[in-house]
Amino acid sequence: MSREAAIKYMTDNEAISTEGATAEIERYMGIPAQALGYKTGAMKIRELRTKYEKELGPKFKLAAFHTAVLKDGSFPLSVFEAKMYTWAESEK
């Protein structure tokens, strides 16, 4: 897909201006792995939420999960998983 086709696709399918779409596409072109990193992190957060909702049952509190996810900043996924495991153990 060309730059122009990607910009057109975004403006046709999202509520975004041509200028906004151009900036986003150029960012994706310049740093292609950035979007992949965000998606990988989002998938891990969803995976852990599902896991701990099942594991903790009624003790699972979404607000507490969100706080645990966000309070310490960014980590490599392996460290993040260990941190969330520790959080879940403390919620039992």
C-alpha positions, 0 to 999 in steps of 0.5 A, spaced: 500 500 500 502 506 498 503 512 502 497 516 499 493 509 499 494 509 506 492 516 508 486 515 503 484 509 507 484 512 514 480 518 512 475 514 508 474 509 514 476 513 521 474 520 523 480 523 522 483 529 518 487 528 512 493 532 516 492 527 522 492 521 517 498 524 514 502 525 520 500 518 523 502 514 516 508 518 516 509 516 523 508 508 522 513 509 516 518 512 520 517 507 526 514 501 523 515 497 530 511 502 534 504 500 533 506 493 533 509 494 540 502 498 542 498 492 539 503 487 543 502 490 550 494 491 549 494 483 547 498 482 553 493 486 558 487 483 555 490 476 556 492 478 563 485 481 565 481 475 562 486 470 566 485 474 573 478 475 572 477 467 572 483 466 577 480 471 582 473 471 581 469 476 585 475 478 588 477 481 581 476 489 581 477 492 575 479 499 578 485 495 582 487 491 576 487 498 572 491 501 577 496 495 578 497 496 570 499 503 570 502 505 576 509 503 575 510 505 568 513 501 562 516 494 563 518 489 558 513 484 558 516 478 562 517 483 567 510 486 567 507 479 567 511 478 573 509 484 576 501 482 575 502 475 578 505 479 584 499 483 584 494 478 583 497 474 589 496 480 593 489 480 591 487 473 594 
